[in-house]
């Protein structure tokens, strides 16, 4: 009886490891398959260009954009009055999407628990996160990307379309004084993660990215890293 229990436990561990390895392999393959593969970044001298940033914290990615351009003023979409510190001279706003319970119940990785993580992977309502910044510095984890004005227009429209309708939209306090959450469309699950959302928005704008990017590395591999040159 004990031997059978040990064999069952061993098979369970082997199956779990195999499933994780299979997921990592398919994620690598999926993120390597291109969308908009002919896209090229505008030249530095181009007047028809807007610089955005794509950032990650090792788990989660975000798209960081100028607060106000000729295309859109994000303060109309994400009012500064929703922040606890609205008076700062913000220059950029980072937008990302994720599962509602995971976002709201995990302000730090120390707050992560298996129940919240498991329920998010099975499926959960979407939530949009808007974090405002003052002159964010480009880095290995915060990479600049130049796109055309028309591409930025498409990107902004795609992001705005992710918000829940105004009459059904709820605002939630952020983690700090410079960020806020909004109810959003979409369902989070293993096949539609926060990182997949990031690459989907870039793809809608016609920017080169991977086909399936459940992990942050799958998104960032398509964004040039200036520190690598």
C-alpha positions, -999 to +999 in steps of 0.1 A: +000+000+000+028+023+009+047+015-023+016+023-043+013+057-026+049+065-033+046+055-070+014+077-072+032+106-056+062+102-079+039+101-110+022+132-098+055+151-094+067+139-128+034+149-144+036+183-129+072+189-140+063+177-175+033+200-176+055+230-166+082+221-191+056+217-219+041+251-210+075+268-211+083+252-244+050+261-260+053+297-246+088+300-261+076+287-295+044+308-294+062+340-286+087+334-313+060+332-340+057+368-353+028+391-358+033+421-381+068+407-389+074+434-416+070+462-391+100+486-387+107+512-360+107+548-374+141+564-378+152+586-349+151+616-371+115+609-382+090+637-372+062+612-376+071+592-344+061+590-308+082+572-282+065+548-258+081+523-234+074+487-227+083+477-191+082+445-170+089+435-134+098+399-141+061+388-140+040+415-155+043+439-185+029+473-191+028+499-220+040+533-209+029+563-229+032+601-228+004+616-207-005+641-235+002+642-272-016+654-303-032+620-304-047+617-269-046+632-234-048+602-211-060+624-183-094+624-200-095+586-198-078+582-164-086+613-145-058+625-121-086+631-095-087+593-092-052+593-078-043+599-041-015+623-053-030+640-084-009+672-082+024+658-093+037+668-128+032+634-144+047+629-178+038+593-186+011+567-178+017+530-178-013+508-186-016+471-181-044+445-177-048+416-154-071+394-133-092+415-108-087+394-076-050+389-083-044+426-089-064+438-059-053+411-034-016+410-043-001+445-037+033+428-032+046+393-041+046+386-003+008+387-005+006+361-032-012+329-021-020+297-040-058+302-039-056+337-056-030+325-081-050+293-089-083+311-094-066+336-117-053+308-139-086+291-141-104+324-151-113+357-137-126+392-146-103+417-162-090+448-145-071+477-160-042+493-141-031+529-148+002+540-131+014+576-136+051+584-138+074+615-139+100+612-166+106+574-164+142+565-173+148+539-200+165+507-188+169+470-195+135+464-180+119+497-193+126+498-230+118+526-254+100+519-286+094+544-314+061+541-333+044+563-359+016+587-350-010+565-368+003+534-349+000+553-317-036+563-326-045+527-331-027+517-299-046+543-279-079+533-294-073+496-286-064+503-250-094+526-245-117+499-259-106+476-231-123+497-204-157+487-192-185+510-203-188+541-181-221+531-166-207+498-155-172+509-146-158+507-111-127+525-099-104+508-073-076+524-052-041+516-065-011+503-046+004+537-041-004+574-045+002+574-083-019+545-096-055+533-099-075+504-112-106+503-134-130+475-143-122+462-178-134+438-204-120+404-210-115+372-190-081+363-176-069+327-179-038+308-187-043+314-224-050+351-220-026+365-195-015+401-187+015+396-210-007+384-238-028+415-234+003+437-238+013+420-270-023+420-283-025+458-279+009+463-297-003+439-325-036+459-329-014+489-337+005+470-363+037+466-342+058+435-344+053+411-315+048+374-307+017+354-314+013+339-279+032+356-251+020+343-217+053+353-201+070+387-200+101+374-218+079+367-248+068+403-250+102+418-243+121+398-269+104+419-295+114+453-280+150+464-287+172+465-256+196+494-260+217+482-231+225+451-251+243+472-278 
